[in-house]
Amino acid sequence: MAKKKKEKKKLALLIFFHSQLFFGENFKLCACIGQTYENMMDEEKWKLCSGRFVEEALFSFGLTRRHEHSCHRFILDLADEDVRKQFTVNELTDICNQEAHPLPPISSQLLEYLNSFINLKTIEDLEKQVRKRLYNFDEEFDLDWAQSSIQNAIRLFHANFFPLTDQTEADIIQRVWSFVDTIFDNTNVDVRTGEMGSTASSERKNEQRVPNQRKNHGHKTDLLFKVSNGEIGCSEVAKKDSGDAGTKELKELGLKVPKMMKDQLWQLARNHPEKSRRLAVIGYVMMGLKLRVVVMENPSTYICKINRTPAYYFPSTIETFGSQLGNLLGLVSQVKELACQTLDILNEPLPIRSTSYNPVINTPVQMLPCPPSPKMPSKKSSSNLEQ
């Protein structure tokens, strides 16, 4: 007991010290991450080969961040160089090997079909190749989907859709990235577009809701991947690519999408605790004609780890059509297979056992939900206070 009190005192001092360095948003973030960290049990933390806990490394790193970061949700994003610096090479190897969910390979039939377009440099040659034969939806779905996607992409060039000018996000989703949706046409995954509210996000935000309290809506996303058991993915789309360091891309890729994905994985793990380590959820971030994939998994009780793919680009010229679109279609087919693996795991039957009431004490340890983002005063109200 004395040891526990000493640790709490040390934690409070750490939070106070770092919050004084960056008063304001950081004060609330430090309090937020500190409360989450305090609720963690050592025996459930992710212990590395060095003896260090991943949770401890993210907690210490989070205290130094002046603004909101995915580490404040105990999301391990190794694409972030500053996060990688918190670990040694051996620790990073240990992390990467833990409960990894690699992207399944592209089927040999689809690979052969996509490669048949890479050396074609004119619309006429592309159309001739794509019309060689008609594929059957039920028996050759991947080839039927690829064929349809290539035909739709060729149509964009006939319609002078490029270069992008004043197209809206809805235009980009409907005309450019439609194949991200249609790849699931032969599955039990429903893809919904148009700023759909996430039920997983809503469930997390209302976890502590009392009867007379107003219900909070879930965060909205441009594409929502739904199954009967919950949600297995989301997507954010922008009409313009401002580069890898663009403000919108940094926020969507580094914070908004990972937070929603954790809500989705938390909901799935909550409803299927015995399967949580085997599950993965998917995320797409599209900036204009650029696409990246994010995959999140739950390698330990308190940590969610994300992996990102490199950027892939939708072709804006006929000369690069075959190779660029082929790479995109291949990647999307891999992501679909990973999503279907998660769906199969969710649908696995469990042995029927006698049940009992929910435990009041010694409750099972589960993934902790995302703590809420700190509500900061608006710039207008802040300026009024200064006046």
Secondary structure by P-SEA (a helix, b strand, c coil): caaaaaaaaaaaaaaaaaaaacccaaaaaaaaaaaaaaaccccccccccccccaaaaaaaaaaaccccccccccccccccaaaaaaccaaaaaaaaaccccccccccaaaaaaaacccccccaaaaaaaaacbbbbccccaaaaaaaaaaaaaaaaaaacccccccccaaaaaaccccccccccccccbbbbccccccaaaaaaaaccccccbbbbbcccccbbbbccccccccccccccccccccaaaaaaaccaaaaaaaaaaaaaaaacccccccbbbbbbbbcccbbbbbbbbbccccbbbbbbcccccccccccaaaaaaaaaaaaaaaaaaaaaaaaaaaaccccbbbbbcccccccccccccccccbbbbcaaaaaaaac
